[in-house]
Amino acid sequence: MAPQDLATIESWRDATAGRILDAGCGPGHWTDVLSANGQRNVVGVDASARFVSSARERFPHVSLLVADLVALPISRCAAHRNCVGRRDTRVVLAHTRCAGGRPGDAG
């Protein structure tokens, strides 16, 4: 992972209170950073069972689910442009806002 991406993800994590949902977590490396080594309540969700299986092996301290994001019971937050969620959950849309400015730039 590029150092600037790591710093960006850590800053999102540190600026977010409460539970975090990593929407489209893929293989889980960003979910792990968001979890602060298991110190934060983070759930990673991805539609790919293969990605989630790999993430569970690599990051056993993180909650990971296979699910269709469209089916999750979440709605837009009026107060936060960069998240969707319920009152007790903030969704980090990190995978579309990497430090490089383009989706997929994070390594």
Residue, then its C-alpha position, 0 to 999 in steps of 0.5 A: m500500500a502506498p504511504q500516502d494511501l495509508a495516511t489517507i485511510e488512517s486519517w479517515r479512520d481517526a476522524t470517524a467516530g463509532r462503527i465503520l463499514d468498509a463498503g466493497c472491502g475487496p481483499g481487506h487490506w484497507t479494512d485492516v487499517l480501518s480496524a486499527n489492528g482490531q481496536r476499532n469496530v469495523v465491518g468489511v463487506d464485499a460481493s466476492a466470496r473469494f475476496v472475503s475468504s482471503a481477507r478472513e485468512r489474512f485479517p482474522h480480527v476483522s468482521l467480514l461479510v459477503a453481501d450485495l451492498v445494494a441490499l444493505p439497510i443503509s441510506r444517505c447521511a444528510a450530514h456527511r457527503n462522503c458516507v452513507g449509513r445508519r445513525d450508528t454506522r459510518v460507511v467509508l467509501a475509501h475505494t473510490r477516494c484514494a490519495g492518488g485521486r483515481p479508483g484503484d490507485a491504492g496498492 
